[in-house]
Amino acid sequence: MADEENVPTYTEVDEGGITSWIDDVPERAAQLQLPLTQWPLPPWHPDSASQWTSLSASTLTPEDKDELWTTQKHIITTLFDAIRSKNVEVVTILINRGWVSPDVPNEHGETPLVAAVAAGNGSMICALVALGATVNTYGRFDGGERTPLMAAAATGRLPLVKLLIEDFHADDAIIAPDGQLALRLAADNGHRDVVAFLPARRGGAWRRWKVNNEVAVRRIRRAGYNIYRFFKFFLWELPKFFVWSIPKHLVVKPLVKACKYCWEHKRRFCRWCKRQVVEFPGRVKRAGKAVWKVAKKVPPAVWKVAKEVPIAVWKVMKWVPKVVWKVMKWIPKVVKALALAFWRFVKRIPGAMKMVGLWIWTTLKGMGKAVGNVFLRVVSAIHTAVMAVIDFFRSITLKDVLNGIRTVFRAIFVELPQAMWAGIKTAGEVAYKVVVLLFGSVGQLIWWFFEALLWVAEYVPHQLWKIICGIGNSMAKGYHEILVWFNPKR
C-alpha cells in the first residue's frame, strides 16, 4: 500500500488535500465527529444540533460549522468516488483511519456495499466486508431499500450473487420494506441464471401486492370520491340551494328578523297599532272624498281624450309611410348582409369537406395498416407452427409457437382497437374544427355547450371505468402473487 500522505492524489474530489488538512490541524478531527456514520445535516437544519456535541464545538462560529459540514461531505463523497473508481486503497485508508464507518450512507441513502455492487466490483465488496461492512444492511437502490444481495440479483450479476452468498453468507430470505426478495427481483427483471442459482423463497406477497397496488388503490378512492361529490352536488347541494338556501336567506331570515324586531319593540309597536286603528276611520273618510273628486273629473277628462283621439290617429297615419319607407330602404341592406354571410358560409364548405376527407383518409389508412398487421401476424404464426412441426420442435420450440399466437391475439384485440379508437378520437377534433370554421364563435359556443352536457353525462361512467380498471389490475397482480406462491421461481 502506498504512503498515506499521498491520499489526496487518488481522486479528483480530494485534490484539495482532505488528508493533509486533518493531519495539519489535528484539533479539527474531534470537531468533525469522526467516524462519520451518516450523511451530515447542514448547520442551519433544526435536527443538526446533535452533530455539534463536542466541548470545542460550543465555541465554533457559523462559518466554522459550515466549513466542517463541507469537510464531512467531502470525506463521504471521496469514499463513494473511490468505490465507483475501484480504488480499494483509498477506501481502506478512509475506513482504517476512523474517518468513516464502512456502512455510512451517501446523500441518496446508498451504502458503500450497495455502491460496490452497482459498480460491479467484487474486489471492492471483499475489501468492504473485510473492513467491517455489514452484508445484510439496507441501502437505497433503484428507488427502494435493498440489501447488497438484492441489488446484485436485481441487476443480474450472478458472480456477485455467488460471492455474497457463498463467501459472506448473505441472507437471501430477507424481505425488503416493500415486500421484495432477492429471488423476486431477479425474476421480475428476467435474470433466469440468478433465479436458477437462488433457493426457492416465499414471503412478502402481501407487502408486494400492497406496494404495487398503491397507485391503483389511490385512483379507486379518488374515483369513488368524485362520484360521491358528483351525486352530492346534483342531488343534495343544488336542490338545497334552491329549496332551502334561497328561501332561508330571502324570506325566512328577513321575516324572523322583522318578528324579532317587533317583539323587542312591542310597546312602540302596540302604540303604533292603536294609532292606526284610531286613525283608520278618518283615513277611510279622506279616501272617499278623494275618490269622489276623481269621479267628478272623469267625464270631462274622457271627453277631452275623445276629442284628441282623431288628431292622434291622424298623426300616426302620417308617420306610417315614413316608417314603411325606411323599412323598405333597410331591407336591401339586410338581404345583402345575409347574402354575404351565406356566401362566406358557402366558401368555407370546401375547407370543411377537405378536413373531413383528410380525416377519413387518415382513419382508413391507420385501420388498413392495423388490418394488414393482423394478416401478417396470422401468416407469421402459421409459418412458425408449420416449421416447428416440420423441424419436430428442435430449433423452433413450442414457446415460439405460443409467442406467435400471442402476437396474433395482441394484434386483433389490442392494436386493431387502438387504431379504431385513434380514428374515433380524432373525429371529435375534426368535428370541432369544422364547426368553428363554418359558424365561427357561435359554433364554438354551441360546441362548448354540448361538450359540457357530454362531460356531465359521461363523468360517472368514466369514474366507474377507473374503478373497474383499478380492481382489474389489482386482481391481476394478486393472481400473479398466487402463482408465485406455488412456484417461487416463476
Buried (B, 14 or more C-beta within 10 A) or exposed (E): EEEBEEBBEBBEBBEEBBBBBBBEEEEBBEBBBBBBEEBBBEBEEEEBEEBBEEEEBEEBEEEBBBBBBEBBBBBBBBBBBBBBBEBBBBBBBBBEBEBBBBBBBBEEBBBBBBBBBBBBBBEBBBBBBEBEBBBBBBBBBEEBBBBBBBBBBBBBBBEBBBBBBEEBEBEBEBBBEBBBBBBBBBBBBEBEEBBEBBEEBEBBBEBBBEBBBEEBBEBBEBBBEBBEEBEEEEEEEEEEEEEEEEEEEEEEEEEEEEEEEEEEEEEEEEEEEEEEEEEEEEEEEEEEEEEEEEEEEEEEEEEEEEEEEEEEEEEEEEEEEEEEEEEEEEEEEEEEEEEEEEEEBEEBEEEBEEBBEEBEEBBEEBBEEBBEBBEEBBEBBEEBBEBBEEEEBEEBEEEBBEEBBEBBEBBBEEBBEEBBEBBEEBBEEBBBBBBBBBBEEEBEEEBEEEEEEEEEEEEBEEBEEBBEBBBEBBEEBBEBBEEBEEEBBE
